[in-house]
Amino acid sequence: MFLVILLSRMKLSSKNRGSFGLLLALGALIGSLAWEVLERLLALLGRDVALGIGPLAIDLVVVAVSLLINPGTFFGLLGGFLIFRSI
């Protein structure tokens, strides 16, 4: 059963574009949070690791959005993409 799931790969189309975006966003969020937790745990152990970019900000007067990007973000994006492909 698992082999059948791995062999059937989902392709991006107009019907599943929302699912693709959602999986990428969730992957990026989970990866960023996991990396932040890892950095804080390493800081408690005496290792200072600060790999990140940001904050990247977009200010549209009404709405302001800022993002902190770290290596976990990219790992999460990759994970979201791989999950999408395996569905």
N, C-alpha and C positions, 0 to 999 in steps of 0.2 A: 504494500500500500504506500509506504513512504517513498519507494523508488518511483512509483507512478506520479506522485506529487512532485518529485524533483525533476522528472523528465518533462512534465507538462509545464511550460513556462508561459506566464501571462505577458501579453504584448500591450503596449500602450495604445489606447484608442480614445475616441471622444467619450465613450461610455464610462471608462474607468480612470479618467484623468483626475477626478476628484479624490479617488482612493489613493492614487499615486502621490498626489500632493499631501494628503493626510498622513500617509506612511512616512514620507520624507520629513514632514514637520515633526511628527512624533519621535522619529528616530533621532533627529537633530536635538530635540529637547531632552530626550532620555540620555543621549550621549554627552551632552553638555553638563547635565546634572551629575552624571556618573563621574565625569572627569573632575568636576568641582569637589565632589566628595573624596575622590582619590587624592587631590591636591591637599585638602584639609587634613586627611589622615596622615599623609606624609609630613605635613607641617607639625603635627603632634609628635611624630617620631623624630623630629629634628632635621628633616630634609626639606629644604625650601625649593619647591618646583613651581615656577610661574610661567607657563607657556600659554599665551593667549593673545588675541588681537581684540582691540576694542576699548571702549564701547563704540560701535558703529551706530550713528544716530540719523534718523530721518525726522525732521520737524516740519509738519504741515500746518502750523498755527493751531488747528483744532486738535490734531492727534500727533503725539510724539512717540516714536518707537526707537528703542536703542537695544542693540544686541551685543553680547559678549561672545566671541567666537574662540574656541579652544580646540585642541586636537580631538577631543571627544565628540565635538560637533560633526567633524568629518567622518569619524568612525560610525556615528549614529546615522548619518546620511547614507553611508555605504550599507549599513545594516537594513535600513528602510528600503533601499533599492533591491537588495537581495531577497528580502521578504516579499516584496511586490513581485519579483520575478518568479518566486517559488509558488505563489498562490495560483 
